[in-house]
Amino acid sequence: MGTVEIIVEGNDPSGDSVTAAVALSSTVVAEQPSMLSNLAYANQASSSDLGAKSQVANQDAMNRLGLTILADAVARVQPGPAESRSAVTVLTSNALAQQIADLKAAINAFASTP
């Protein structure tokens, strides 16, 4: 690399202020690529974080929707408590139905003997 000569015209014979200004601006220019790299990394990290949060939120919403659909389907297929109790009462507490079942069993027993 070559060197840069600074020629100062004016009241400052030593050129210290100009040299300091050039050194300061050179530092800023030299740090610019690393600052851009840091900014790009921060944007990538933030974007990845937001993407992950969005995916988790969507998965949670789908799980809740699946549970809601399943609960609705079960509620439609399974009878309610009152309906279940009345079916049990009809099948177990009906004396007339029990006698008819006994008569059918007796008729079937006699009909199958030779």
PLY file of the C-alpha trace (Angstrom):
ply
format ascii 1.0
element vertex 114
property float x
property float y
property float z
element edge 113
property int vertex1
property int vertex2
end_header
0.00 0.00 0.00
1.08 3.55 -0.58
1.19 6.43 1.80
-1.00 9.48 1.87
0.58 12.90 2.17
-1.45 15.70 3.66
-0.47 19.22 2.71
-1.83 21.82 5.09
-2.16 25.43 4.05
-3.09 27.87 6.73
-2.21 28.97 10.22
-1.48 25.51 11.69
2.15 24.79 10.82
2.29 21.48 12.65
-0.79 19.96 10.98
-1.85 18.17 14.16
-5.53 19.06 13.85
-5.69 17.84 10.26
-3.86 14.65 11.11
-6.20 14.02 14.02
-9.23 14.62 11.79
-7.91 12.25 9.15
-7.10 9.63 11.77
-10.58 9.95 13.27
-12.32 9.70 9.90
-10.09 6.73 8.98
-11.20 4.96 12.15
-14.85 5.53 11.28
-14.32 4.29 7.73
-12.37 1.26 8.97
-15.12 0.32 11.45
-17.94 0.61 8.91
-17.74 -2.96 7.54
-17.82 -4.46 11.04
-20.77 -2.24 11.98
-22.64 -3.37 8.86
-21.80 -6.98 9.65
-23.09 -6.55 13.21
-26.27 -4.94 11.91
-26.83 -7.78 9.45
-26.28 -10.35 12.21
-28.69 -8.54 14.53
-31.32 -8.42 11.77
-30.86 -12.14 11.08
-31.14 -13.03 14.77
-34.24 -10.90 15.18
-35.83 -12.36 12.07
-35.12 -15.93 13.21
-36.57 -15.17 16.62
-39.75 -13.70 15.16
-40.08 -16.64 12.78
-39.75 -19.13 15.63
-42.29 -17.26 17.75
-44.72 -17.16 14.84
-44.33 -20.88 14.21
-44.93 -21.70 17.88
-48.03 -19.48 17.93
-49.40 -21.16 14.79
-48.73 -24.62 16.19
-50.48 -23.69 19.44
-53.48 -22.37 17.52
-53.68 -25.57 15.45
-53.49 -27.72 18.60
-56.28 -25.74 20.22
-58.37 -25.99 17.06
-57.81 -29.76 16.94
-58.95 -30.11 20.56
-62.04 -28.02 19.88
-62.97 -30.10 16.83
-62.44 -33.34 18.76
-64.55 -32.13 21.70
-67.34 -31.09 19.33
-67.26 -34.45 17.55
-67.38 -36.35 20.86
-70.25 -34.18 22.08
-72.23 -34.98 18.93
-71.61 -38.73 19.07
-71.78 -39.37 22.80
-75.18 -38.91 24.42
-75.58 -36.52 27.29
-75.86 -37.62 30.94
-79.67 -37.54 31.03
-79.93 -39.51 27.80
-77.45 -42.12 29.05
-79.31 -42.55 32.35
-82.67 -42.97 30.63
-81.21 -45.63 28.32
-79.82 -47.53 31.31
-83.18 -47.25 33.09
-85.08 -48.56 30.06
-82.73 -51.49 29.59
-82.41 -52.54 33.24
-85.51 -51.41 35.11
-88.26 -52.45 32.72
-89.90 -55.58 34.12
-92.08 -56.08 31.05
-89.04 -55.99 28.74
-87.32 -58.52 31.00
-90.31 -60.88 30.84
-90.47 -60.60 27.06
-86.75 -61.39 26.85
-87.26 -64.42 29.13
-90.18 -65.68 27.00
-88.13 -65.29 23.80
-85.27 -67.20 25.38
-87.64 -70.01 26.49
-89.22 -70.24 23.02
-85.78 -70.38 21.40
-84.68 -73.06 23.85
-87.69 -75.30 23.07
-87.53 -74.63 19.35
-83.93 -75.77 19.08
-84.46 -79.15 20.81
-85.28 -82.09 18.46
0 1
1 2
2 3
3 4
4 5
5 6
6 7
7 8
8 9
9 10
10 11
11 12
12 13
13 14
14 15
15 16
16 17
17 18
18 19
19 20
20 21
21 22
22 23
23 24
24 25
25 26
26 27
27 28
28 29
29 30
30 31
31 32
32 33
33 34
34 35
35 36
36 37
37 38
38 39
39 40
40 41
41 42
42 43
43 44
44 45
45 46
46 47
47 48
48 49
49 50
50 51
51 52
52 53
53 54
54 55
55 56
56 57
57 58
58 59
59 60
60 61
61 62
62 63
63 64
64 65
65 66
66 67
67 68
68 69
69 70
70 71
71 72
72 73
73 74
74 75
75 76
76 77
77 78
78 79
79 80
80 81
81 82
82 83
83 84
84 85
85 86
86 87
87 88
88 89
89 90
90 91
91 92
92 93
93 94
94 95
95 96
96 97
97 98
98 99
99 100
100 101
101 102
102 103
103 104
104 105
105 106
106 107
107 108
108 109
109 110
110 111
111 112
112 113
